[in-house]
Amino acid sequence: MVKHIVLWNLTDPAHKDENAAQMKEKLEGLVGVVPGLVSAQVGRGFAGFDVALVSELADRDALAVYQDHPAHMEVKKFVHSVISERVSCDFDF
């Protein structure tokens, strides 16, 4: 199994809650759509970063499929339109 963690800061202070909610809906909605994506939890940060994704994938191959999956690419378009900063970490567990 692979844990995929991503943290983002959002750009528009007036719409942070709305954009975070849309990110949550879109990213969590990929479970069952992207093969090998076992779970995805998105939360609104209250310290550090504005939004966090913690997801589990079946293995490293599933992570590679997830990264290039058309549904994920569509979500990334939205995410990249509302963020100012992104960091990530992947690890086996």
N, C-alpha and C positions, 0 to 999 in steps of 0.2 A: 504494500500500500504506500501511497505517496500523499503527503500533506502539502497543499499548495496554499500559501498565505500571501495576501496582497493588502497593502495599506495605501490609502489615497487621501490627499487633501483636495477639497473642492474650491472652485474659483469664485463663484457668485455668492457673497454672503447673504443676500436677500432670498436665495432659493436653495440654500444648503439642505434643508430638511426635505424639500420636494425632490431634489436631485438624488439625495441619498435613498429615499424611498423608491424611486424609479430604478436605481442601481440594484437595490435589494430584490425587487420584483423580477427584473430581467436576469440577474445572475442566478438566483435561486431557481428560476424557471428553466435553467439549462439542465437540471437533474432530470433524467428520463429522456432527454433529447440527445445529449452528447454521450456516446458509448463510453463506459468506463468511469464516468463522473458519478461517484457513489453518493456524495452529499455536498451541500454548499450552504453555508450560513453567512449572512451579511448583517453587520450591525453598525449602528451610528456611534462613532467614538465620542467620548466625553473628555478625553485627555490624549494628547499626542496627535493622532490623525483623525480625520473626519469620518472615514468609513473604513471598515475592515471586512475582508473576505477570508474565511477559513473553509477550505474544501478538501475533500478526500477523493483520490482517484485510485483505480485498481492497481496501477503500476506506472512505470516511467513511460511505457508505450502509450498508455491511456492519456497521460499528461500531454504527450506530443500530439495525439489526435485532438484533444481538447483545444490546444493552442491554435490549431489551424481549422477547426470545425466551422462551417459557414454560420451556424447559429451563434457561436461565440464571437466570431468576427463582427457580426451585426451588433452584438451587445457592446463590443469594444469601441465601435464607432461612437455610440452614445457616451460611454464612460470617458473616452478621450476628449469629448467635447465639453465636459463639465469639471475636469480635474486640472490641478496645477502641479501635482507632485504624485509620484508612485514609487513604492518600494515593494519588493517581493522576496519570498524565500520558499524554496521547495526542499523537502527532505523525506527520506524513506522512514517508515515506521512499521 
